[in-house]
Amino acid sequence: MKRKTTRGSDDSRRKPTAGPSSEEDMLAVLVDVNSRREYYMSFIDSFYTMGREYTVMFKYEPDDGSHPEPEIVILRNEPGIGERIFKSIKDKRELQNAFDVFFERFREHGGL
């Protein structure tokens, strides 16, 4: 389980966007509750499907030209008090469904 701290503006109660967000420059700091390790992530999209909310991000790295192409991370949003809580998706079918929804939204809004 990871908790989120946002650098920049964020309204944690906002409705998901109709498509991949223009908030790609939003930087979130995810903190692993077990190891306390911090992960800097850039927001791509959030959406609801099958009664759950998901957030899509990629690992933030300064653009120095020396890192590989970013990989997306899809996390399930869990209700929490105060900070938002994200959980890894361990069920392969749930993860595939979330990816399919995200990819369709991405294609509808000019990606690929």
C-alpha positions as CSV (number, residue, x, y, z in Angstrom):
1,M,0.0,0.0,0.0
2,K,1.2,3.4,-0.8
3,R,0.2,6.9,0.4
4,K,0.3,9.9,-1.8
5,T,1.7,13.4,-1.1
6,T,1.3,15.8,-4.0
7,R,3.7,18.5,-5.0
8,G,1.6,21.2,-6.7
9,S,-2.2,21.7,-6.7
10,D,-4.5,18.7,-6.2
11,D,-8.1,18.3,-5.3
12,S,-8.4,14.7,-4.1
13,R,-12.1,14.8,-4.5
14,R,-12.1,15.8,-8.1
15,K,-14.0,13.8,-10.7
16,P,-11.9,11.9,-13.1
17,T,-11.3,13.5,-16.4
18,A,-13.2,12.4,-19.5
19,G,-9.9,11.3,-21.0
20,P,-6.2,11.3,-20.2
21,S,-5.6,14.4,-18.2
22,S,-3.8,17.6,-19.0
23,E,-2.3,17.4,-15.5
24,E,0.7,15.3,-16.7
25,D,3.0,17.8,-15.1
26,M,1.6,17.0,-11.6
27,L,4.2,15.3,-9.5
28,A,3.1,12.9,-6.7
29,V,5.3,11.4,-4.0
30,L,4.2,7.9,-3.2
31,V,5.4,6.5,0.1
32,D,5.5,2.7,0.6
33,V,3.9,2.2,4.1
34,N,6.1,-0.8,4.7
35,S,9.6,0.3,3.6
36,R,9.0,4.1,3.8
37,R,10.7,4.4,0.4
38,E,9.5,7.4,-1.7
39,Y,8.6,7.1,-5.3
40,Y,8.3,10.3,-7.5
41,M,5.5,9.8,-10.0
42,S,3.9,11.9,-12.8
43,F,0.2,11.7,-13.1
44,I,-1.3,10.5,-16.5
45,D,-5.0,9.7,-15.9
46,S,-7.6,8.5,-13.4
47,F,-10.9,6.8,-14.1
48,Y,-13.6,4.6,-12.7
49,T,-14.5,1.1,-14.0
50,M,-16.4,-1.8,-12.4
51,G,-17.1,0.3,-9.3
52,R,-13.5,1.2,-8.5
53,E,-11.2,4.1,-9.1
54,Y,-7.8,3.7,-10.7
55,T,-4.9,6.1,-11.3
56,V,-2.3,5.8,-14.0
57,M,1.2,7.3,-13.4
58,F,4.8,6.9,-14.6
59,K,8.0,7.2,-12.6
60,Y,9.3,10.7,-12.7
61,E,12.9,11.2,-13.7
62,P,14.5,14.5,-14.6
63,D,15.0,14.7,-18.4
64,D,18.7,14.3,-18.7
65,G,18.5,11.9,-21.6
66,S,20.1,8.9,-19.8
67,H,17.0,6.9,-18.7
68,P,14.9,4.4,-20.6
69,E,11.4,5.0,-21.8
70,P,8.9,5.4,-18.9
71,E,6.7,2.5,-17.9
72,I,3.2,3.2,-16.7
73,V,1.9,2.1,-13.3
74,I,-1.8,1.5,-12.7
75,L,-2.8,1.6,-9.0
76,R,-6.2,1.1,-7.4
77,N,-7.4,4.0,-5.3
78,E,-8.7,3.1,-1.9
79,P,-10.9,5.3,0.4
80,G,-8.9,6.9,3.1
81,I,-9.0,9.8,5.5
82,G,-6.8,12.7,4.5
83,E,-4.1,11.5,2.1
84,R,-5.1,9.3,-0.9
85,I,-4.2,5.7,-0.6
86,F,-3.1,3.6,-3.6
87,K,-2.7,-0.2,-3.8
88,S,-0.9,-2.4,-6.2
89,I,-3.2,-4.6,-8.3
90,K,-2.2,-8.2,-7.8
91,D,-5.1,-9.8,-9.7
92,K,-4.1,-10.2,-13.3
93,R,-7.7,-9.9,-14.6
94,E,-8.3,-6.7,-12.7
95,L,-5.1,-5.3,-13.9
96,Q,-5.8,-6.2,-17.5
97,N,-9.3,-4.7,-17.3
98,A,-7.9,-1.5,-15.9
99,F,-5.2,-1.4,-18.6
100,D,-7.8,-2.0,-21.3
101,V,-10.0,0.9,-20.1
102,F,-7.0,3.2,-19.8
103,F,-5.7,2.2,-23.3
104,E,-9.1,2.8,-24.9
105,R,-9.3,6.3,-23.2
106,F,-5.8,7.0,-24.4
107,R,-6.6,6.0,-28.0
108,E,-9.9,8.1,-28.0
109,H,-7.9,11.2,-27.0
110,G,-5.3,11.1,-29.7
111,G,-2.8,8.5,-28.4
112,L,-1.4,5.9,-30.8
